[in-house]
Structures are given as C-alpha cells and as structure tokens.
Amino acid sequence: MSESAVTDSGEKDPRHESREGLNIFGRIALFVRQVISELRRVVTPTRQELIRYIWIVLGFVAVMMILVFALDFVFGWVSAKVFGG
C-alpha cells in the first residue's frame, strides 16, 4: 500500500505509513500512532452480546473441566490397575 492512504475521515492512516528512514524514536512514535489507529477501529459489544460471550466462555470452560476430569479419572484408574495401586 502507498503512504498516501486516507481514512474515511480524510486523515492520513498511520497503519500504512512506512518506517523506512525513521530513527528509533520515529519508529516508536509510528508504532504508538498505529496502535491508537487500531484501537479506534475496535467495536465494543453490546450488553447482550457481552453476556452471551460470557456464557459461551463459561460453558466452554465447564466442558473442558469435565473432559480433563474424565481423562484424569480414567488414566488414574488404568494406572492403578496396571501398577497394582
């Protein structure tokens, strides 16, 4: 992409700036500008979406806990049978 990329608001987009020819401080400043530019693009979820995401994560964690518990129980039982514990 070229350096002349322009955002919807008409300002120059720092995500497309080149770091060539910049010293260390210029590169740090470019990085900070790019981070801020990306943070402006973040869309925060609505309350309903956030609650839905929380339930999805909690459900996934519960399923993984059950899976790990079951595997631990089975391997423990098998090792007790094999090694006579």
ABEGO torsion letter per residue (X at the ends): XBAABBBAAGBBBAAABBABGBBAAAAAAAAAAAAAAAAAABBBBBAAAAAAAAAAAAAAAAAAAAAAAAAAAAAAAAAAAAAGX
